Amino acid sequence: MAATPLSTTADNTALTPLPAGDRLFGWSDHAALWLSLGVGLLVIQIGSYLVPALGAKEALTVIVFGSVFGAGLLAWTAKMGCDTGLSSAGLMHATYGSSFARLPVLLNIVQLIGWTTFELVVMRDGTVAIARQSGSFTDAWWPLLTTLLWGALLLALLSGSMVKLVRKFIGRYGLPLVIASLLWLSWQFLSKASAQGLTAVWNRAGDGSMSTLSALDLVIAMPASWLPLVADFARHGRDGNSAFRGTWLGYTVANIWCYALGVLVALTTPSTDMVAALLLAQGGLIALGLILIDEVDNAYGDLYSGSVAGHSLKPVWTVRRWGMVLAVLSTALALVLPMHSLEPFLLILSSIFVPLYGVILARLAGHSDVVSLVTERRVNYSAVVIWLLGVTCYHLCAQLAPSWGATLPTLALTFVLARVSRGLSNRSDVSAAA
């Protein structure tokens, strides 16, 4: 006898496969989207954290390996989202059960509000810094006005179509301008390095204050922070293989480039203020302005994914309505919260979402009918226990053996346990049905 669904998802578009008519992204759309989302002032700033702890050569090695690995996890999740047509919330329901999945979905919404608030603060501070280059715009109310203007722009974008934004603006206009700005900034700071002596800069040793594996955690933390979002966009793809290739290529290039640029800026222009350091470069004002404009799509991506997650919890609110509410909330938070400590925030997110997706990938990869799992059970206890064990493992590794890193051990532990227990869980289900 067929199992009776525990809940209906007919009116919940976040928990049902996307119709074929809405799946328009090809591999180039995925690549353009993730190259654009992977570029940002925040990513450049995080890259600068790697030095002087690491030397230039060691930092670049960590950046390349961490970016390829982290983007590979993103691409794998993107393929899963595209193949099933499910959103990130749908994948969580299929793995953890229709009742318990509400917890990670809610945590995802909270982190996306946090990310959007970070983005708004960065866009505000960057805009004010550019404006004050002329010696004016010094009044205290300018940051307030700038935050509200960026928030209003996000509201306007959320009122339109995500698919049209990606295909008609990001791919055709936004991305070429951002690549041009990155090329210009890379050339300027490579010129500075050349003036200081390329060999000396390249061979500069680190001070050892961060281990290689800890640095790897910091690099993987950025793609890991996108794991709970990627399926929300990938489900709009025409086929899983193109989603896989486009996501991996686009995000790998962006992450390597931005992290490496951050290292280069920190090595050649020591400064605690990344915006000020970029403005010192010739043409830096224009290049920084273009990067700040591109920062809008990062904030938009956070809000769009957050609105899809919100819709899965309260489907009577449309995705658009959820987006508007989250945009207003993030703008309000950006006005009052001191959002400048990014590294701890990133590592906390990794401790939650790295093990969460270690379980998701192990349990759902290769499953013939993922969609049926969305309402199969209320709580998948084995998946929940493995996730919580992974969160504990991450924090224990960070506290007791920081030099060994936390991301790779946690991911390996949760993936192996979830993969092994998947077979045991399947057999118990068959026995119960018999």
C-alpha positions as CSV (number, residue, x, y, z in Angstrom):
1,M,0.0,0.0,0.0
2,A,1.3,3.4,-0.9
3,A,2.3,5.7,1.9
4,T,0.0,8.6,2.6
5,P,1.7,11.9,2.2
6,L,2.3,13.6,5.6
7,S,1.4,17.0,4.1
8,T,0.3,18.5,0.9
9,T,2.7,20.7,-1.1
10,A,0.4,21.4,-4.0
11,D,0.2,25.2,-3.3
12,N,3.8,25.4,-2.1
13,T,6.0,26.2,-5.1
14,A,9.2,25.9,-3.1
15,L,8.5,22.3,-2.3
16,T,7.4,21.1,-5.7
17,P,9.4,20.6,-8.9
18,L,9.6,23.7,-11.1
19,P,7.5,23.3,-14.3
20,A,9.5,22.6,-17.5
21,G,8.3,25.9,-19.0
22,D,10.0,27.9,-16.3
23,R,13.4,26.2,-16.8
24,L,15.3,28.4,-19.2
25,F,18.9,28.6,-17.9
26,G,21.6,27.1,-20.1
27,W,25.2,26.5,-19.0
28,S,26.2,30.1,-19.9
29,D,23.4,31.5,-17.8
30,H,24.6,29.4,-14.8
31,A,28.2,30.5,-15.4
32,A,27.4,34.2,-15.7
33,L,25.2,34.1,-12.6
34,W,27.8,32.4,-10.4
35,L,30.7,34.4,-11.8
36,S,28.8,37.5,-10.9
37,L,27.6,36.3,-7.5
38,G,31.1,35.2,-6.7
39,V,32.6,38.7,-7.3
40,G,32.3,41.1,-4.5
41,L,34.1,43.5,-2.2
42,L,33.5,41.2,0.7
43,V,35.3,38.3,-1.1
44,I,38.3,40.6,-1.8
45,Q,38.3,41.6,1.8
46,I,38.3,38.0,3.0
47,G,41.2,37.2,0.7
48,S,43.2,39.9,2.4
49,Y,42.8,38.1,5.7
50,L,45.1,35.3,4.5
51,V,48.2,37.6,4.7
52,P,50.5,38.1,6.4
53,A,49.6,34.8,8.1
54,L,50.5,33.0,4.9
55,G,53.1,33.8,2.3
56,A,52.1,34.8,-1.2
57,K,52.8,31.3,-2.8
58,E,51.1,29.4,0.1
59,A,48.1,31.8,0.0
60,L,47.6,31.3,-3.8
61,T,47.8,27.5,-3.4
62,V,45.2,27.5,-0.7
63,I,43.0,29.8,-2.8
64,V,43.1,27.6,-5.9
65,F,42.5,24.4,-4.0
66,G,39.8,25.8,-1.7
67,S,38.0,27.5,-4.6
68,V,38.0,24.4,-6.9
69,F,36.8,22.2,-4.0
70,G,34.2,24.6,-2.7
71,A,32.8,25.4,-6.1
72,G,32.6,21.7,-6.8
73,L,30.3,21.3,-3.8
74,L,28.2,24.1,-5.2
75,A,28.1,22.6,-8.6
76,W,27.1,19.2,-7.2
77,T,24.2,20.8,-5.3
78,A,23.3,22.8,-8.4
79,K,23.0,19.6,-10.4
80,M,20.8,18.0,-7.7
81,G,18.5,21.1,-7.7
82,C,18.3,21.1,-11.5
83,D,17.7,17.4,-11.8
84,T,14.9,17.4,-9.2
85,G,13.5,20.9,-9.9
86,L,13.4,21.4,-6.1
87,S,14.5,24.5,-4.2
88,S,17.0,24.4,-1.4
89,A,14.1,24.1,1.1
90,G,12.8,21.1,-0.9
91,L,16.2,19.4,-0.7
92,M,16.2,20.0,3.1
93,H,12.7,18.5,3.4
94,A,13.6,15.5,1.4
95,T,16.6,14.9,3.6
96,Y,15.5,15.8,7.2
97,G,11.8,15.3,7.1
98,S,8.9,17.7,6.5
99,S,8.7,18.9,10.1
100,F,12.3,19.1,11.2
101,A,13.4,20.7,7.9
102,R,11.7,23.9,9.1
103,L,14.7,24.5,11.5
104,P,17.5,24.5,8.8
105,V,15.2,26.5,6.5
106,L,14.6,29.1,9.2
107,L,18.4,29.2,10.0
108,N,19.0,29.8,6.3
109,I,16.6,32.7,6.3
110,V,18.4,34.2,9.3
111,Q,21.8,33.9,7.6
112,L,20.5,35.4,4.4
113,I,19.2,38.4,6.3
114,G,22.6,38.7,7.8
115,W,24.3,38.5,4.4
116,T,22.0,41.1,2.9
117,T,22.7,43.4,5.9
118,F,26.5,42.9,5.3
119,E,26.1,43.7,1.6
120,L,24.1,46.9,2.4
121,V,26.7,48.1,4.8
122,V,29.5,47.4,2.3
123,M,27.5,49.2,-0.5
124,R,26.8,52.1,1.9
125,D,30.4,52.5,3.1
126,G,31.8,52.2,-0.4
127,T,29.4,54.7,-1.9
128,V,30.1,57.2,0.9
129,A,33.8,56.7,0.6
130,I,33.6,57.4,-3.2
131,A,31.4,60.4,-2.7
132,R,33.7,61.9,-0.1
133,Q,36.6,61.8,-2.5
134,S,35.4,65.2,-3.6
135,G,35.6,66.6,-0.1
136,S,31.9,67.0,0.3
137,F,29.1,64.6,1.5
138,T,30.5,64.8,5.0
139,D,27.2,65.2,6.9
140,A,26.2,62.4,9.2
141,W,23.0,61.8,7.4
142,W,24.6,60.7,4.2
143,P,25.2,57.1,5.3
144,L,21.6,56.9,6.3
145,L,20.3,58.2,3.0
146,T,22.7,55.9,1.1
147,T,21.5,52.8,2.9
148,L,17.9,53.7,2.2
149,L,18.7,54.3,-1.5
150,W,20.4,50.9,-1.9
151,G,17.5,49.3,0.0
152,A,15.0,50.9,-2.3
153,L,16.9,49.6,-5.3
154,L,16.7,46.0,-4.0
155,L,12.9,46.5,-3.5
156,A,12.6,47.6,-7.1
157,L,14.6,44.6,-8.4
158,L,12.6,42.1,-6.2
159,S,9.4,43.4,-7.8
160,G,10.6,42.0,-11.2
161,S,11.5,38.5,-12.6
162,M,14.7,36.8,-11.3
163,V,15.1,34.9,-14.6
164,K,14.9,38.1,-16.7
165,L,17.4,39.8,-14.4
166,V,19.9,37.0,-14.8
167,R,19.5,36.5,-18.6
168,K,19.0,40.1,-19.7
169,F,21.1,42.2,-17.3
170,I,23.8,40.2,-15.5
171,G,24.9,38.1,-18.5
172,R,24.7,40.9,-21.1
173,Y,25.7,44.1,-19.3
174,G,26.6,43.6,-15.6
175,L,29.2,40.9,-15.9
176,P,31.4,42.4,-18.7
177,L,31.6,45.7,-16.7
178,V,32.6,43.8,-13.5
179,I,35.2,41.7,-15.4
180,A,36.7,45.0,-16.8
181,S,36.9,46.5,-13.3
182,L,38.6,43.4,-12.0
183,L,41.1,43.4,-14.9
184,W,41.9,47.0,-14.2
185,L,42.4,46.6,-10.5
186,S,44.5,43.5,-11.0
187,W,46.7,45.4,-13.5
188,Q,47.1,48.3,-11.1
189,F,48.1,46.2,-8.1
190,L,50.3,43.9,-10.2
191,S,52.1,47.1,-11.3
192,K,52.5,48.1,-7.6
193,A,54.0,44.6,-6.9
194,S,56.3,45.0,-9.8
195,A,57.5,48.4,-8.5
196,Q,58.2,46.8,-5.1
197,G,59.9,43.8,-6.7
198,L,57.7,40.9,-7.9
199,T,60.2,38.3,-6.7
200,A,60.3,39.8,-3.2
201,V,56.5,40.0,-3.0
202,W,56.1,36.5,-4.4
203,N,58.7,35.0,-2.0
204,R,57.5,36.9,1.1
205,A,57.0,34.4,3.9
206,G,54.0,34.3,6.2
207,D,54.2,34.9,10.0
208,G,52.6,31.5,10.7
209,S,49.7,32.9,12.7
210,M,47.2,30.8,10.6
211,S,47.8,27.2,9.5
212,T,47.3,26.1,5.9
213,L,44.2,24.1,6.8
214,S,42.7,26.9,8.8
215,A,43.3,29.2,5.8
216,L,41.6,26.5,3.6
217,D,38.6,26.7,5.9
218,L,38.4,30.4,5.3
219,V,38.5,30.0,1.5
220,I,35.9,27.2,1.5
221,A,33.7,29.2,3.9
222,M,32.6,31.5,1.1
223,P,31.3,28.9,-1.4
224,A,29.9,27.0,1.6
225,S,27.9,30.0,2.5
226,W,26.2,29.8,-1.0
227,L,25.2,26.1,-0.6
228,P,21.8,26.9,0.9
229,L,21.0,29.1,-2.1
230,V,22.3,27.4,-5.2
231,A,19.4,25.1,-5.8
232,D,17.0,28.0,-5.8
233,F,18.6,29.2,-9.0
234,A,19.8,25.9,-10.5
235,R,16.2,24.6,-10.6
236,H,15.6,27.1,-13.4
237,G,18.1,25.2,-15.6
238,R,17.3,23.0,-18.5
239,D,19.5,20.1,-17.6
240,G,21.7,19.1,-14.6
241,N,25.0,18.7,-16.5
242,S,24.9,22.2,-17.8
243,A,24.0,23.5,-14.3
244,F,27.0,21.5,-12.9
245,R,29.5,22.8,-15.5
246,G,28.3,26.4,-15.5
247,T,28.2,26.8,-11.7
248,W,31.6,25.2,-11.2
249,L,33.3,27.2,-13.8
250,G,31.7,30.5,-13.0
251,Y,32.2,30.4,-9.2
252,T,35.7,28.9,-9.4
253,V,37.0,31.8,-11.6
254,A,35.3,34.4,-9.4
255,N,36.5,33.1,-6.1
256,I,40.1,32.6,-7.2
257,W,40.2,36.0,-8.8
258,C,38.7,37.9,-5.9
259,Y,40.6,36.1,-3.1
260,A,43.9,36.5,-5.0
261,L,43.2,40.2,-5.6
262,G,42.6,40.6,-1.9
263,V,45.9,39.0,-1.1
264,L,47.6,41.2,-3.7
265,V,46.1,44.4,-2.3
266,A,47.1,43.4,1.2
267,L,50.7,42.6,0.2
268,T,51.2,45.8,-1.8
269,T,49.0,48.3,0.1
270,P,48.8,47.4,3.8
271,S,45.6,48.9,5.1
272,T,42.8,47.9,7.4
273,D,40.3,49.6,5.1
274,M,39.9,47.7,1.8
275,V,37.7,50.4,0.3
276,A,40.5,53.0,0.9
277,A,43.1,50.7,-0.5
278,L,41.2,50.2,-3.7
279,L,40.6,53.9,-4.1
280,L,44.3,54.5,-3.9
281,A,44.7,52.7,-7.2
282,Q,44.7,54.7,-10.4
283,G,41.1,54.5,-11.7
284,G,40.1,52.8,-8.5
285,L,37.1,55.1,-8.0
286,I,35.5,53.9,-11.2
287,A,36.5,50.2,-10.7
288,L,35.2,50.2,-7.1
289,G,32.0,51.8,-8.3
290,L,31.4,49.0,-10.7
291,I,32.2,46.4,-8.1
292,L,29.7,48.0,-5.7
293,I,27.0,48.0,-8.4
294,D,27.7,44.2,-8.9
295,E,27.4,43.9,-5.1
296,V,23.7,44.5,-5.7
297,D,23.2,41.2,-7.4
298,N,24.7,39.4,-4.3
299,A,22.2,41.1,-2.0
300,Y,19.4,40.4,-4.5
301,G,20.5,36.7,-4.6
302,D,20.4,36.5,-0.8
303,L,16.9,38.1,-0.7
304,Y,15.5,36.0,-3.6
305,S,16.7,32.7,-2.0
306,G,15.5,33.9,1.4
307,S,12.1,34.6,-0.1
308,V,11.8,31.1,-1.6
309,A,12.7,29.7,1.8
310,G,10.1,31.9,3.5
311,H,7.5,30.8,0.9
312,S,8.2,27.1,1.9
313,L,7.3,28.0,5.5
314,K,4.3,30.3,4.8
315,P,3.1,29.6,1.2
316,V,0.1,32.0,1.5
317,W,2.8,34.7,1.1
318,T,4.2,34.8,-2.5
319,V,7.9,34.7,-3.1
320,R,7.7,38.4,-4.2
321,R,6.0,39.4,-0.9
322,W,8.5,37.5,1.1
323,G,11.3,39.3,-0.8
324,M,9.8,42.7,0.0
325,V,9.5,41.9,3.7
326,L,13.1,40.6,4.0
327,A,14.5,43.6,2.0
328,V,12.8,46.1,4.4
329,L,14.0,44.1,7.4
330,S,17.6,43.9,6.1
331,T,17.7,47.6,5.3
332,A,16.4,48.4,8.8
333,L,19.2,46.2,10.4
334,A,21.8,47.9,8.2
335,L,20.9,51.2,9.7
336,V,21.4,50.2,13.3
337,L,23.8,47.2,13.5
338,P,27.6,47.3,13.5
339,M,28.2,44.7,10.7
340,H,32.0,44.8,10.2
341,S,33.2,41.6,11.8
342,L,32.9,39.1,8.9
343,E,35.3,36.3,9.6
344,P,33.5,34.9,12.7
345,F,30.2,35.2,11.0
346,L,31.5,33.1,8.0
347,L,32.9,30.4,10.2
348,I,29.7,30.1,12.3
349,L,27.8,29.7,9.0
350,S,30.2,27.0,7.9
351,S,29.7,25.1,11.1
352,I,26.0,24.9,10.4
353,F,25.8,24.4,6.6
354,V,28.8,22.3,5.8
355,P,27.6,19.4,7.8
356,L,24.0,20.1,6.7
357,Y,25.0,19.7,3.1
358,G,27.3,16.8,3.8
359,V,24.2,14.9,4.8
360,I,22.1,16.2,1.9
361,L,24.6,15.3,-0.7
362,A,25.2,11.8,0.7
363,R,21.5,11.0,1.2
364,L,20.1,12.4,-2.1
365,A,22.9,11.8,-4.6
366,G,21.9,9.0,-7.0
367,H,18.4,8.6,-5.4
368,S,15.9,7.7,-8.2
369,D,13.0,9.7,-6.8
370,V,14.0,12.6,-4.5
371,V,10.7,14.4,-5.0
372,S,8.8,11.6,-3.2
373,L,11.0,12.1,-0.1
374,V,9.8,15.6,0.5
375,T,6.6,14.4,2.3
376,E,7.7,10.8,3.1
377,R,8.3,11.4,6.8
378,R,8.1,14.2,9.4
379,V,11.5,13.6,10.9
380,N,14.4,11.6,9.5
381,Y,16.1,11.0,12.8
382,S,19.4,9.5,11.5
383,A,19.9,12.5,9.2
384,V,19.2,14.9,12.1
385,V,21.6,13.1,14.5
386,I,24.4,13.1,11.9
387,W,23.9,16.8,11.2
388,L,24.1,17.7,14.9
389,L,27.2,15.5,15.2
390,G,28.7,17.3,12.3
391,V,28.1,20.7,13.9
392,T,29.7,19.5,17.1
393,C,32.7,18.1,15.2
394,Y,33.2,21.4,13.4
395,H,33.4,23.4,16.7
396,L,35.5,20.7,18.4
397,C,38.0,20.7,15.6
398,A,38.2,24.5,15.6
399,Q,38.8,24.6,19.4
400,L,41.0,21.5,20.0
401,A,42.9,21.2,16.7
402,P,42.6,24.5,14.8
403,S,45.8,23.7,12.8
404,W,44.0,20.8,11.2
405,G,41.0,22.8,10.0
406,A,37.4,22.0,10.5
407,T,35.7,22.0,7.2
408,L,37.2,18.9,5.6
409,P,37.0,16.6,8.6
410,T,33.4,17.6,9.3
411,L,32.4,17.2,5.6
412,A,34.1,13.8,5.5
413,L,32.5,12.6,8.7
414,T,28.9,13.6,7.8
415,F,29.1,12.4,4.3
416,V,30.4,9.0,5.2
417,L,28.0,8.5,8.1
418,A,25.0,9.7,6.0
419,R,26.0,7.5,3.0
420,V,26.4,4.4,5.1
421,S,23.2,5.0,7.1
422,R,21.2,5.7,3.9
423,G,21.3,2.0,3.0
424,L,20.3,1.0,6.6
425,S,17.5,3.5,6.6
426,N,16.2,2.3,3.2
427,R,16.2,-1.3,4.4
428,S,14.3,-0.4,7.6
429,D,11.7,1.4,5.5
430,V,11.2,-1.7,3.3
431,S,10.8,-3.9,6.4
432,A,8.2,-1.5,7.9
433,A,6.3,-1.5,4.6
434,A,6.2,-5.3,4.4
